[in-house]
Amino acid sequence: MIFRLIAQVMLSTVFFHLLPYDGEVVEKLAINAKDFDRTLFAVEESLGGDEPHLPKALFVHNPPTRVHPTSVGVITTAVSAFVLDRATRTPLFEKNIDESRSIGSITKLMTAYVFLETTPSLDALVTIDIKDVRLGGTQHLTVGDPVTIRDLLKASLVGSDNSATAALARLSGTTEGDFVARMNEVAAEIGMERTTFADTTGLSQDNRSIVSDLALMLDHILQNETIRTITQQPFVTIASTSGSLYTVESTDDLLHSFLNQPPYAIVGGKTGYLPEAGYCLGTIFSEDGGHEIIVVVLGSETDQSRFQDVKSLAAWTYKVYDWL
């Protein structure tokens, strides 16, 4: 009876805590992202410390609730930002979420997903063709040097290699136009109502989306074990059959941050950049093996500020929300 009574009280109050904080409103009062790491815990301790709560197992299906309502948010350099509770799809932070923007190489997640729909043999040997070569970014693999399809995926998703990504689309057996059409079909199936793909690599500024759409894409595509596992790698070493070794460093610096160390972990993610897009990043985090949140920023000012924006939003969310 006591647990039922407490549950009823908790459920009757949870609705007062579910509305997300609007980033545009609170940023004037918020902590600057570059100072966030060193000030967050000191500021929050002054609010009165931890609040008692019921065992989490009783409320695993409930959205997280705000336990520190006076903590007003985080300043970001990103033009738009979004934090979503993955399990319940409850928004936890919003900033300019309806602004359509170029997304750069975040596109490569959709390319990898559509390619894997063709059920390729990941151990099959393939080569990058001269027709696959794309300018921009770093090309990690040599044209004509045989590697596995799995290694092409690694170069694409870990190193954001445009040529390797173009090779994946070619190896799908469809034309580039048909491949891009399928990318848009999948986006519609997922519920991405404000997203358009124009090419497979993300080099086109016409690959456009909004942060909430990209959160849906991350949620769906990172359920694919192959993609999820690859995007968790801080670096990969690729060996060709000719004996060449290629070391590919991840473009995602957060893999080296405290948010990828216990109790936190990065479930997966992808960077993106174009001059028209600014610096972009979408990431799924977990805490203690659960409490997964999706954080997306578009249009951050610099390479490092996108990581600081996402890191600060994730740390803030885990501090001010509790999964009861």
Secondary structure, DSSP 8 states (H G I E B T S, - for coil): -HHHHHHHHHHHHHGGG-S-EEHHHHGGGSEEHHHHHHHHHHHHHTTTS------GGGGTTS--EES-TT---EE-SSSEEEEEETTTTEEEEEESTT--EE-GGGHHHHHHHHHHTT---TT-EE---GGG--SSS---S-TT--EEHHHHHHHHHTS--HHHHHHHHHHTTS-HHHHHHHHHHHHHHHT-TT-B---SSS-STT-EE-HHHHHHHHHHHTTSHHHHHHHT-SEEEEE-TTS-EEEEE-S-GGGGSGGGSTTEEEEEEEEEEETTTEEEEEEEEEETTEEEEEEEEEEESSHHHHHHHHHHHHHHHHHHEE--
